[in-house]
Amino acid sequence: MTQTTFFNFTLFDGATDHNQPAAWFTVDDNTGRLTARGHGTPETTDHQVDLHEHYVMPGFFNVHTHATLDPQSFSGDSGQSEAEAGVFAFENLQTLLKSGVTYVRELGTNYDVDVKLKRLQHRGLLPHTPHLLASGRAFSMTGGHGDSPHGGHAVDSPDEMRKAVRTAFKHGVETIKVMATGGVMTPNDFMEDPQLSVAEMRVAVEEAHHKRRLVAAHAEGNPGIQNALDAGVDSIEHGFYVTETEAKQMVAQGTYLTPTLIAEWTIPEFGKGQLPDWEVKKAADALDDTYVNLRRAYQLGVKFTCGTDAGTPFNGFDLTPAEFSLLTKLGMTPAQAYQCSSLNSAALLGVADDYGTLEVGKFADFQVLAADPLADTANVQQADKHVYLSGKREF
């Protein structure tokens, strides 16, 4: 067994709210896990890496991405062939890793491309990509948000949902995405439009939980958020109009919320004159309400995760680090914003024993920064950061 010790850095381990100066940790080169950690004089091992007084923090989770979408296409559907979508998704996964994202949950891809890329990743044929949880295509009602030729399963009854979810698991899907409401990018529906019914979503939850898998619900307004909660989903995605009553139900049920603030922010910020007026207006009208509603949910104890909806208009795969500055607008400190990733996202996905924080026994997935991430969330947006998976430098 060979080991590598990284030393001479300031550590934010993702589990606490403070830095540890003069830190070091040792990684087993075979398993990629931390075997020891401390501060001051490092232990002597086979290899030593001096990090020159930089800052080390865990790699980020992004639990809501769409690797086959093009953020510059503006249509929500790139129109690509399956081969083109696969290449494009591979490149986008690499961009995510370069930005510091070491663990990704996909929540809707054309052609089930993420399922197929995961197989290649297991064979070692997808270099410089983050850990991946694959969802395949999302589940929507006919004519609803996400109903597209290659990007969604259209289901219109509990029985159709049961058959479709079972088939998806048969083909290798690892998590389920259901559409509880309309959305910003669909011209003929709105955030407050309920879509899949409680009964339909409950079947998806039942089938997923039989396999110890998760269900995420796209739910932006009401009554769809309430419907998704009553169906027992594991996470609410977006949740822009979550009410006080719903937030309390989320706390009671242990339901997580992925706010994807940057997805809502980019459309009014960059979309005027390039996107349809109706789309810009829908996002702009919701943004101020979003901060109020989500700030209240956070204060009530709802657990927030880190996801960006990457692939939506102007929402590039390099922008995960920018989400944390928006999370601080909800009343979080920088450390609390990062813990939406290091603690809550890892817990939601059920991988907290192995990933998320830089503690002994866990995988050494981390990023090296020039400036203190706890002093300013802008510091994690460094373009030339170093990124490691299992103690091996990837970028």
N, C-alpha and C positions, 0 to 999 in steps of 0.2 A: 504494500500500500504506500503510495506516494502522497505527499501533502504539500499544499501551497499556503503560505501565510501572507496576507495582505496587511500592511501596517502604515503608520504615519498618516492618519486621516481622522476627520471628525465624523462620528456616526450618528445618524438618526435611524433607529432600527424599525420604526413603524409601529412598535408596540407601546412606546411611551410618548410623552409630550415634550421631550427635551433631547439635546445632543449630548454625546459622550466624546470629549476631546481625547486626543492621543490614543485612538482606538486601534485595535487589530482583531482579525479573526482568521481562523485556519479552515481550509476547505480540503476535504478528501477528494483527490483528483479523479478517483474512480467513480464515486457515487455523486459527486457534485454537491454534497451537503456540508454545512458547517459542523466542525467537530470541536471547536473551542473558540472562545472569545474573551477579550479583556482590554485593558488599557495600560499604557506605559510600555515597558520593554516587551517586545513580542517573543513568543516561543520560537525555538529554532526548528525548522522543518526542511524538507527537501528543496523547496523553492521559496524565495522571498520576493514580494512585489511591493515596492515603495510607492505609495499614492501621493506623496509630495504635498501633504497638508491640504488635500482637497476634501470634499464632502461626499459621503457615501450614504445612500438611502435605498430602500427596496425598489425593485422594478414595479411599475404600475400595473394594475388590473384595468382592463376596459371591458365591461360586461355587456356592452351594447354596440356592436359594429355591423357593418354591411359591406363586406370586402369586395363584392362584385359590383357595387355601385360606383359611379363616377361623380365626384362632387362638383365637377365642372359641366356635367351634362344637363343638370337642372330638371330633368324629367322624371327622376325616380326609377328609370329603366334605361340601361345603356344600349339596349338593342343588339347586344353582342351575341355571337354564337357561343356555344358552350366552351369551345377551345379558347376563344378570346377572353371569356369571363374567367376561366381558370388562370390564365397567365396574368391577367389584370389583378385578380385576387392575391396571387402569390406576391406580386410587387407591392400591393397594399399592406400585406402582412409584414413584409420586410420594413416598410416605412413605419408601421406601428412599433416594431421592435427598436428601430433606430431612434425613435422619439422617447424611448424609455419604457414602453409597454411590453412586459414579459409574459402576460397571461391575458388571453382574449376569449370572450364568449361571443360567438356570432349569433345574431338574432334575425336571420332572414337572408338567404343567398339564392340567386338564380341557379337553376339546374342542380340544386343540392351540391354545389361546387365545394363547399367547405368540408362536407363529409368525405369527398374524394381526395381533397388535399390532405386531410387528416391521415388517410391511409398512406399517402406518399411520405408524409412527415414521419410516420412510424418506421418507414423503410429507410429513413435517412436521406430522402431525395428532395427535401425542402429546406435547404440551408438558410440560416439567419432569419428564422421565423419564430414567433412566440409560441408558448403553449396554447393549445387551441381546443375549445369546446364547441362542437358543431351542432347547428340547429336545422340545417337544410332550409327548405322553404317554409314560410309562415302559413298559419291557418286563418282564413278569413271567410266571411260569407260571400255568396255570389254578388258581385258588384260592389263589394266593400273595400275598405282600405287594404291594400296589399294584394288584391285579386288581379293577378297579371299572368300572362301565358307561361312564363318560366319561373316566376318568383313566389307563387302562392298555391296553396290547396284551398279550393272553394268547397265549403261544407255547409249544408243547410238543414241539418237535424242532428240530434245526439248520436244516432246510429251512424250517420256519415262521418261524424267526427271520430267516433270510436274506430271505425275501419281505417280512416286516414292516418290516425296517430299510430295505430298498430303497424300499419304498413311502413310508416316513416321509421319506426324503431327497427323494423326488420331490415331496412336498408342502411342502418348505421347512424341515424340521428341520435344525438346525446342529450338534447334539451328541446323543449317545445315553446314556440312563440304563437300566441293567439291574439287576435285583433278584437278588442272590446269596444272600441270607438272609431269614429272617423279620424282624419288627421290633417295636417297642414298641406301635404303634397298631393292630396286627391281633390280634383276640382269639384266633384259632385257630392261631397259630404263635409261635415264640420266636426270639430272636436267634441261637441256635445251630443253628436249622434250616436246612440247605442247601436252596436252591430251584433256580434255573436251573443247569443242568449246565455243566461246563467246555466241553464241545463246543458247547452253545448259545451261551454267551457268547463263545467264540472266533470263531464266525461273525460275531457283532455287531462284534467288534474288526476282523476282516478287512474287512468291508464298510465300516466307518467309516474305517479307515486308507487304504483305496483312495481315499477322497475327502478325505484329509488332515483328518479329523475325529476327535474324541475320544470315548472311552467311559468313563463314570463308573459305578462299581458300588456300589449300596447293599449294604454288607457289615458287619454288626455283630459276628458271632461266627464260630466255626469249626465245620465245615470250610469255610464259605462264603468267608471271607477268602482262604484258600489257593486255593480254586477260582478266584476272580476273578483272583488274581495269576497262576495258571497259564494262565488264558485270555488274559493280556496286557493287561488294562484299563489305562487311563492314570491313573485315580485311584480310591482307596478312599474311600468316603464313610462316615463315622462311625468304623469300625475300632476299636470299643471294646475288643475282646478280641484285638487284634493281638499275636502272639507275638514272641519274640526272633528266631526263625528267619524268620518272615514279614517282620519289619522289615528284616532283612539282605537278603532277596530284593527288597524294595521299593527299597532303596538301589542294589542291583546293576542293577535294571531301570529305574530312574529313575521309579518310580511315586510319585505324590503322595498325601498323606493329608489329607482334610478332616474335622476332628474334630467339628464341630458341637456343641461342649460345652454351649452354652446350651440347645440343644434337650433334652438329657438332664437338665440342671439345673432347668429350669422345671417339669417335670412333678411331681417330688416336692416342690418348693418351694411350688407353688401349687395342686396338683391334689387334695389330700386333701379328701374330701367332695364334690368336683365331678366327678372322673373315676372310672371303674371301679377298684376296688381292685387288680385284676390289672394294670392299666396303670401305676398308681403304683408298685406293687411291682416290676415289671420294670425301670422306670427307676431306682428307688432302689437296687435290688440291684446294678445295673451301675455306678453312678456312682463309687464308691470304687475299684473295679477299673479303671475307665477311666483315672483319673489315674495309677495305677501303670503300666499298660500303655503309655499314650501318652507318659509321661515317659521310659520306657525307649526307645521308638521314636525320640523326639526326640534323645536322647543318642547313639543309634546312627547318626544322620545322615539320618533320613527327612525329606523336605521337606514341611512343613505349609502348607496353604493356609487362606484365611479363608472360611468358609461357616457359616451358622447354621441351615439347615433351616426358614427363616422360613415361617410359616403353620401349623406344628404347634401343639399346645395351649399356650396362654399365651405363645407365641413370636412376638411381634409384629414387624412389618416395620420398626420403629424401633429394634430391639435389637442390630443389628450392632455398634455401638460397645461394648456390654457383653461381647462375645466376647473382647476383648483382655485383660481382667482375668482371665478364666478361663485363657487361654493362658499367662499368667505363672505359673499354678500348676503348669505342666509344666516350669518352670525357665527360661523365657524372660525376658529383660529386656523393658521396654516397646518398645524399638526392634526387637528380634527378633520380638516379637509383631506389630507393625505390618508388618514385612517379610514375614510370611506373606501379607499382602495385596499390598504394593507390589512385591515381587520375585517370590515364589513363585506367587501367583495369576496375575499377568500372564504369567509364563513358562509355566505350565500351559496357559493359553488361547492361547498363541502370539501375544500382542499386546505383548510387553515392549518392542519397538522403538518403540511409539507411546504406551503407557499405563503407569501404575503408579507411576513416580517423576517428580519435577519436575526434569527435566534438559533442556538445550537440545535442541530437535528434537522433543520429545514434546508431546502435547496438555496444555494448562493446565487440568487437572481437579484442583481443590483445595478445601480447606475452611479457614476462618478461625476460630480459637479464641481465647477470652479468656485461657486458662491453658496452661502448658507441657505438651504431651502426653508428653514424656519424663520429666517429674517424677512423673506419676501417670496411669495409664490411665483413671481416672475422668474426667479432663479432656476426653476425646474424646466423652463422653456429653452434652455441652452441648446443650441443646434448641434454642437460638436461634442456633446457628452460622450463618455464611454459607457457601454452597456454590456453586462455580463449575464450569461445563462449558465447555471451550475458551475460557477467559478471560471468559465471560459469566456474570453472577450469576443463579442460578436460585432460590435461597432466601436 
